Amino acid sequence: MDFKELREKASAALYVESVALNDLLNLNMVANQEARERMAPMIFETYLHASIMRGIMEAIDKTKEALSEPVGELDPERLKAALSAQDQAEADAVRFYSQASQELEEGFLRDLFAAIAKDEERHHKIVLDMKRFFSWHRSRKPQSRKMASAHPIMRSR
């Protein structure tokens, strides 16, 4: 899936969530207290779903912006330090999201945090792979061999 297709899907999903949210809020206006209490998780999650879709569209824009930046010269020591810092950040993120998912009640948020933890584990493995790749190629030009992108969206860009 490319960015254009992903943006279209996120935009369509945002529309679906907006319609659902509008209907829920209209229902909420006429609901008694018991019905409102039952609807509260749906209202919250529908707002969350819409926010996720907006976040996907923003992430696409920010990623395109980052990828359009000029390519710099590779400084091996600076790269090593940056990869080490990123490695630590990814490891911390795995621990945080894994723990948070275990502390949440069953449901969408627990599943979301668990999915993010799994994605952070994948990021951690990518950083480790990059560290191995660049340390192995230290004596060569690292640009001489391209690393395969680890994310399907980036492979089809």
RAWOMO-V298680 format. One record per helix or strand of 3 or more residues. SS is the DSSP state (H for helix, E for strand). FROM is the first residue (numbers start at 0). LEN is the number of residues. Records with the same first field share a line. If there is no record, write none. Layout:
SS=FROM-LEN + FROM-LEN
This chain:
H=2-28 + 32-35 + 75-28 + 107-29 + 141-3 + 151-4
